[in-house]
Amino acid sequence: MKSGESEEFKKGLEYFENEQYEKAIPLFKMSLKKHPNHVMSWFKLASSYLGLKNDDEAIRCLNKVIQLNPYHLATWAGLEQIYNKRGNYLEAARCSEKFEEIIDF
């Protein structure tokens, strides 16, 4: 098990991989109670919310990922996708620019 990966996180991943997002979410939240700065718990929590089409919670979690790791490419791509879907093209473009900056770095 990698550093910061709790049993709850591992079990949450199993549910996530089987698209059982309702079951994965509480496990990722429990993992975050033990390891509040575990980037992948935040990212998988966000991805679970996306799977349930709860964009507001996904954005909240993705912003936490960015706070912890501003170079997390998948997070910038996820935010861009959500903002494009919502028609917030200015914010989507900002996320796209951040993504490109990281790749070019």
ZAPA-660506 format. One record per atom (N, C-alpha, C, O): residue in three letters; x, y, z; atom name. Coordinates in steps of 0.1 Angstrom, whole numbers, plus 5000, padded with zeros to 4 digits. Each point is the difference from the previous one (the first is absolute). Layout:
BEGIN
R nuza    X    Y    Z bamar
R  Ala    X    Y    Z    CA
...
***
This chain:
BEGIN
R nuza    X    Y    Z bamar
R  Met 5009 4988 5000     N
R  Met 4991 5012 5000    CA
R  Met 5009 5012 5000     C
R  Met 5009 5001 5008     O
R  Lys 4988 5009 4983     N
R  Lys 5008 5012 5000    CA
R  Lys 4997 5009 5012     C
R  Lys 4990 4998 5007     O
R  Ser 5019 5011 4995     N
R  Ser 4999 5009 5012    CA
R  Ser 4987 5008 4998     C
R  Ser 4997 5006 4990     O
R  Gly 4995 4994 5021     N
R  Gly 4988 5008 5001    CA
R  Gly 4988 4992 4994     C
R  Gly 4988 5005 5001     O
R  Glu 5014 4983 4994     N
R  Glu 4989 4992 4995    CA
R  Glu 4994 4991 5010     C
R  Glu 5007 4990 5004     O
R  Ser 4982 5014 5002     N
R  Ser 4994 4992 5010    CA
R  Ser 4992 4988 4994     C
R  Ser 4998 4999 4988     O
R  Glu 4998 4992 5021     N
R  Glu 4991 4989 4996    CA
R  Glu 4987 5006 4993     C
R  Glu 4995 4994 4991     O
R  Glu 5000 5016 5015     N
R  Glu 4988 5006 4994    CA
R  Glu 5002 5005 4986     C
R  Glu 4992 4999 4991     O
R  Phe 5020 5007 5007     N
R  Phe 5003 5005 4986    CA
R  Phe 5001 4988 4991     C
R  Phe 4994 5000 4989     O
R  Lys 5012 4989 5014     N
R  Lys 5001 4988 4992    CA
R  Lys 4986 4994 4997     C
R  Lys 4998 4996 4989     O
R  Lys 4994 5004 5021     N
R  Lys 4986 4994 4998    CA
R  Lys 4992 5010 4991     C
R  Lys 4993 4996 4992     O
R  Gly 5009 5017 5010     N
R  Gly 4993 5010 4992    CA
R  Gly 5004 4998 4985     C
R  Gly 4992 5002 4992     O
R  Leu 5021 4996 5006     N
R  Leu 5005 4997 4986    CA
R  Leu 4992 4989 4994     C
R  Leu 4997 5000 4988     O
R  Glu 5002 4989 5020     N
R  Glu 4992 4988 4994    CA
R  Glu 4986 5004 4996     C
R  Glu 4996 4997 4989     O
R  Tyr 4997 5010 5019     N
R  Tyr 4987 5005 4997    CA
R  Tyr 5000 5009 4988     C
R  Tyr 4992 5000 4991     O
R  Phe 5018 5010 5009     N
R  Phe 5001 5009 4989    CA
R  Phe 5003 4993 4987     C
R  Phe 4993 5003 4990     O
R  Glu 5015 4987 5010     N
R  Glu 5004 4993 4987    CA
R  Glu 4988 4993 4995     C
R  Glu 4999 4996 4988     O
R  Asn 4991 5000 5021     N
R  Asn 4988 4994 4996    CA
R  Asn 4988 5009 4998     C
R  Asn 4989 4996 4999     O
R  Glu 5014 5017 5000     N
R  Glu 4991 5011 4998    CA
R  Glu 4989 5000 5011     C
R  Glu 4989 5004 4997     O
R  Gln 5014 4992 5015     N
R  Gln 4991 5000 5012    CA
R  Gln 5004 5013 5008     C
R  Gln 5005 4999 5011     O
R  Tyr 4992 5012 4983     N
R  Tyr 5005 5013 5006    CA
R  Tyr 4994 5003 5013     C
R  Tyr 5006 5006 5009     O
R  Glu 4981 4990 4993     N
R  Glu 4993 5003 5013    CA
R  Glu 5007 4993 5011     C
R  Glu 5001 5005 5011     O
R  Lys 5005 4983 4986     N
R  Lys 5007 4992 5010    CA
R  Lys 5014 5005 5002     C
R  Lys 5006 5000 5011     O
R  Ala 5000 5006 4978     N
R  Ala 5014 5004 5001    CA
R  Ala 5001 5013 5008     C
R  Ala 5010 5002 5007     O
R  Ile 4981 5007 4991     N
R  Ile 5001 5014 5006    CA
R  Ile 5002 4999 5015     C
R  Ile 5009 5007 5005     O
R  Pro 4983 4986 5003     N
R  Pro 5002 5000 5015    CA
R  Pro 5014 4994 5003     C
R  Pro 5006 5004 5010     O
R  Leu 4999 4987 4982     N
R  Leu 5013 4994 5003    CA
R  Leu 5011 5010 4998     C
R  Leu 5010 5001 5007     O
R  Phe 4989 5007 4982     N
R  Phe 5010 5010 4997    CA
R  Phe 5000 5011 5011     C
R  Phe 5010 5005 5004     O
R  Lys 4978 4998 5001     N
R  Lys 4998 5010 5010    CA
R  Lys 5007 4995 5013     C
R  Lys 5006 5007 5007     O
R  Met 4992 4980 4996     N
R  Met 5006 4994 5012    CA
R  Met 5015 5000 4999     C
R  Met 5008 5003 5009     O
R  Ser 4997 4994 4979     N
R  Ser 5015 5001 4997    CA
R  Ser 5005 5014 5003     C
R  Ser 5011 5002 5005     O
R  Leu 4981 5008 4991     N
R  Leu 5005 5014 5001    CA
R  Leu 4999 5004 5015     C
R  Leu 5008 5009 5004     O
R  Lys 4984 4985 5004     N
R  Lys 5000 5003 5014    CA
R  Lys 5014 4995 5007     C
R  Lys 5005 5007 5009     O
R  Lys 5000 4982 4986     N
R  Lys 5013 4995 5004    CA
R  Lys 5011 5008 4994     C
R  Lys 5011 5003 5007     O
R  His 4988 5000 4980     N
R  His 5011 5006 4993    CA
R  His 4994 5012 4992     C
R  His 4998 4998 4988     O
R  Pro 5000 5013 5018     N
R  Pro 4993 5011 4993    CA
R  Pro 5007 5006 4988     C
R  Pro 4994 5008 4992     O
R  Asn 5018 4990 5007     N
R  Asn 5008 5005 4988    CA
R  Asn 5003 4990 4990     C
R  Asn 5009 5002 4992     O
R  His 4984 4987 5008     N
R  His 5003 4989 4990    CA
R  His 4993 5004 4987     C
R  His 4988 4999 4998     O
R  Val 5021 5005 4993     N
R  Val 4995 5005 4987    CA
R  Val 4991 4990 4993     C
R  Val 4990 5004 4994     O
R  Met 5014 4984 5005     N
R  Met 4992 4990 4992    CA
R  Met 4986 4998 5007     C
R  Met 4991 4997 4992     O
R  Ser 5008 5004 5021     N
R  Ser 4987 4998 5006    CA
R  Ser 4991 5012 4995     C
R  Ser 4988 4998 4997     O
R  Trp 5018 5014 5003     N
R  Trp 4992 5011 4995    CA
R  Trp 4996 4999 4986     C
R  Trp 4989 5003 4996     O
R  Phe 5021 4992 4996     N
R  Phe 4997 4999 4985    CA
R  Phe 4990 4989 4997     C
R  Phe 4991 5002 4992     O
R  Lys 5010 4987 5015     N
R  Lys 4990 4989 4998    CA
R  Lys 4986 5004 5006     C
R  Lys 4990 4996 4994     O
R  Leu 5010 5011 5016     N
R  Leu 4988 5006 5005    CA
R  Leu 4993 5009 4990     C
R  Leu 4988 4998 4997     O
R  Ala 5020 5010 4997     N
R  Ala 4995 5009 4989    CA
R  Ala 4995 4992 4989     C
R  Ala 4989 5003 4994     O
R  Ser 5019 4987 5002     N
R  Ser 4996 4992 4988    CA
R  Ser 4987 4992 5003     C
R  Ser 4992 4998 4991     O
R  Ser 5006 4998 5022     N
R  Ser 4988 4993 5004    CA
R  Ser 4988 5009 4998     C
R  Ser 4989 4997 4995     O
R  Tyr 5013 5016 5010     N
R  Tyr 4989 5010 4998    CA
R  Tyr 4997 5002 4986     C
R  Tyr 4988 5002 4996     O
R  Leu 5023 4999 4995     N
R  Leu 4997 5001 4986    CA
R  Leu 4992 4989 4995     C
R  Leu 4991 5002 4991     O
R  Gly 5012 4986 5013     N
R  Gly 4993 4988 4996    CA
R  Gly 4985 5001 5003     C
R  Gly 4992 4994 4994     O
R  Leu 5005 5013 5017     N
R  Leu 4986 5002 5004    CA
R  Leu 4994 5013 4995     C
R  Leu 4989 5004 5003     O
R  Lys 5019 5003 4988     N
R  Lys 4996 5012 4994    CA
R  Lys 4998 5012 5010     C
R  Lys 4991 5008 4998     O
R  Asn 5016 4991 5013     N
R  Asn 5000 5011 5010    CA
R  Asn 5012 5009 4998     C
R  Asn 5010 4999 5007     O
R  Asp 4989 5010 4983     N
R  Asp 5011 5008 4996    CA
R  Asp 5004 5009 5011     C
R  Asp 5012 5003 5002     O
R  Asp 4979 5003 5006     N
R  Asp 5004 5009 5011    CA
R  Asp 5009 4994 5010     C
R  Asp 5010 5006 5004     O
R  Glu 4987 4982 5000     N
R  Glu 5009 4993 5010    CA
R  Glu 5013 4996 4993     C
R  Glu 5010 5000 5007     O
R  Ala 4989 4996 4981     N
R  Ala 5012 4996 4992    CA
R  Ala 5010 5012 5000     C
R  Ala 5012 4999 5002     O
R  Ile 4982 5013 4994     N
R  Ile 5009 5012 5000    CA
R  Ile 5006 5003 5013     C
R  Ile 5012 5004 5001     O
R  Arg 4980 4995 5010     N
R  Arg 5005 5003 5013    CA
R  Arg 5012 4990 5003     C
R  Arg 5011 5005 5005     O
R  Cys 4988 4983 4992     N
R  Cys 5011 4990 5003    CA
R  Cys 5012 5002 4990     C
R  Cys 5011 4999 5005     O
R  Leu 4986 5004 4983     N
R  Leu 5011 5003 4990    CA
R  Leu 5008 5012 5004     C
R  Leu 5012 5001 4999     O
R  Asn 4981 5009 5007     N
R  Asn 5007 5012 5004    CA
R  Asn 5009 4997 5012     C
R  Asn 5011 5006 5002     O
R  Lys 4985 4984 5006     N
R  Lys 5008 4996 5012    CA
R  Lys 5013 4993 4994     C
R  Lys 5011 5001 5006     O
R  Val 4987 4991 4984     N
R  Val 5012 4993 4993    CA
R  Val 5010 5011 4996     C
R  Val 5012 4998 5002     O
R  Ile 4983 5012 4991     N
R  Ile 5008 5011 4995    CA
R  Ile 5007 5007 5011     C
R  Ile 5012 5003 4999     O
R  Gln 4981 4999 5012     N
R  Gln 5007 5006 5012    CA
R  Gln 5011 4991 5005     C
R  Gln 5011 5006 5004     O
R  Leu 4987 4981 4996     N
R  Leu 5011 4991 5005    CA
R  Leu 5011 4997 4990     C
R  Leu 5011 4999 5003     O
R  Asn 4985 5001 4984     N
R  Asn 5009 4997 4989    CA
R  Asn 4996 5008 4988     C
R  Asn 4993 4995 4992     O
R  Pro 5013 5017 5006     N
R  Pro 4996 5008 4988    CA
R  Pro 5004 4994 4987     C
R  Pro 4997 5006 4990     O
R  Tyr 5011 4984 5010     N
R  Tyr 5005 4994 4988    CA
R  Tyr 4993 4987 4996     C
R  Tyr 5005 4992 4992     O
R  His 4984 5005 5014     N
R  His 4992 4988 4997    CA
R  His 4992 5002 4987     C
R  His 4989 5006 5000     O
R  Leu 5017 4988 4990     N
R  Leu 4994 5002 4986    CA
R  Leu 4986 4996 4999     C
R  Leu 4992 5007 4994     O
R  Ala 5005 4981 5011     N
R  Ala 4986 4995 4998    CA
R  Ala 4990 5009 5007     C
R  Ala 4988 5001 4995     O
R  Thr 5016 5006 5015     N
R  Thr 4990 5009 5007    CA
R  Thr 4997 5012 4991     C
R  Thr 4989 5004 4999     O
R  Trp 5022 5002 4995     N
R  Trp 4997 5011 4991    CA
R  Trp 4992 4996 4988     C
R  Trp 4991 5008 4996     O
R  Ala 5011 4980 4999     N
R  Ala 4992 4995 4989    CA
R  Ala 4986 4998 5004     C
R  Ala 4990 5003 4993     O
R  Gly 5008 4992 5019     N
R  Gly 4986 4997 5005    CA
R  Gly 4993 5013 5002     C
R  Gly 4988 5001 4997     O
R  Leu 5018 5009 5009     N
R  Leu 4994 5013 5002    CA
R  Leu 4996 5006 4986     C
R  Leu 4990 5006 4999     O
R  Glu 5019 4993 4992     N
R  Glu 4998 5006 4986    CA
R  Glu 4987 4993 4994     C
R  Glu 4992 5007 4995     O
R  Gln 5007 4980 5007     N
R  Gln 4988 4993 4995    CA
R  Gln 4987 5005 5006     C
R  Gln 4990 5002 4993     O
R  Ile 5011 4999 5020     N
R  Ile 4987 5004 5007    CA
R  Ile 4996 5014 4996     C
R  Ile 4989 5003 4997     O
R  Tyr 5021 5006 5003     N
R  Tyr 4997 5014 4996    CA
R  Tyr 4995 5001 4986     C
R  Tyr 4991 5008 4997     O
R  Asn 5015 4985 4994     N
R  Asn 4995 5000 4986    CA
R  Asn 4986 4995 4999     C
R  Asn 4991 5006 4993     O
R  Lys 5006 4983 5015     N
R  Lys 4986 4994 5000    CA
R  Lys 4990 5011 5005     C
R  Lys 4989 5000 4996     O
R  Arg 5016 5008 5014     N
R  Arg 4991 5010 5006    CA
R  Arg 4999 5013 4991     C
R  Arg 4992 5009 5003     O
R  Gly 5016 4992 4987     N
R  Gly 5000 5012 4992    CA
R  Gly 5009 5011 5005     C
R  Gly 4999 5011 4996     O
R  Asn 5009 4986 5014     N
R  Asn 5009 5010 5006    CA
R  Asn 5013 4999 4993     C
R  Asn 5010 4994 5005     O
R  Tyr 4990 5011 4983     N
R  Tyr 5012 4998 4991    CA
R  Tyr 5012 5008 5004     C
R  Tyr 5011 4996 4998     O
R  Leu 4987 5015 5009     N
R  Leu 5011 5008 5005    CA
R  Leu 5008 4991 5011     C
R  Leu 5012 5000 4999     O
R  Glu 4981 4995 5010     N
R  Glu 5006 4991 5010    CA
R  Glu 5006 4988 4994     C
R  Glu 5011 4995 5005     O
R  Ala 4982 4999 4985     N
R  Ala 5006 4988 4994    CA
R  Ala 5013 5004 4993     C
R  Ala 5009 4992 5000     O
R  Ala 4991 5019 4993     N
R  Ala 5013 5004 4994    CA
R  Ala 5011 5002 5010     C
R  Ala 5012 4997 4997     O
R  Arg 4985 5009 5015     N
R  Arg 5010 5002 5010    CA
R  Arg 5006 4986 5004     C
R  Arg 5012 4999 5002     O
R  Cys 4979 4991 5000     N
R  Cys 5004 4987 5004    CA
R  Cys 5009 4994 4989     C
R  Cys 5010 4993 5002     O
R  Ser 4986 5009 4985     N
R  Ser 5007 4995 4989    CA
R  Ser 5014 5006 4999     C
R  Ser 5010 4993 4998     O
R  Glu 4991 5020 5005     N
R  Glu 5013 5007 5000    CA
R  Glu 5009 4994 5011     C
R  Glu 5012 4998 4998     O
R  Lys 4983 4999 5014     N
R  Lys 5007 4995 5011    CA
R  Lys 5006 4986 4996     C
R  Lys 5011 4997 5003     O
R  Phe 4980 4995 4991     N
R  Phe 5004 4987 4995    CA
R  Phe 5012 5001 4991     C
R  Phe 5010 4992 5001     O
R  Glu 4989 5017 4989     N
R  Glu 5010 5002 4990    CA
R  Glu 5013 5004 5006     C
R  Glu 5011 4996 4997     O
R  Glu 4988 5013 5013     N
R  Glu 5012 5005 5007    CA
R  Glu 5007 4989 5007     C
R  Glu 5013 4999 5000     O
R  Ile 4980 4992 5006     N
R  Ile 5006 4989 5007    CA
R  Ile 5007 4990 4990     C
R  Ile 5011 4996 5003     O
R  Ile 4982 5002 4986     N
R  Ile 5006 4991 4990    CA
R  Ile 5013 5006 4995     C
R  Ile 5010 4993 4998     O
R  Asp 4990 5020 4999     N
R  Asp 5011 5007 4994    CA
R  Asp 5012 5002 5010     C
R  Asp 5011 5003 4997     O
R  Phe 4986 4995 5016     N
R  Phe 5010 5002 5011    CA
R  Phe 5010 4990 4999     C
R  Phe 5009 5000 5008     O
***
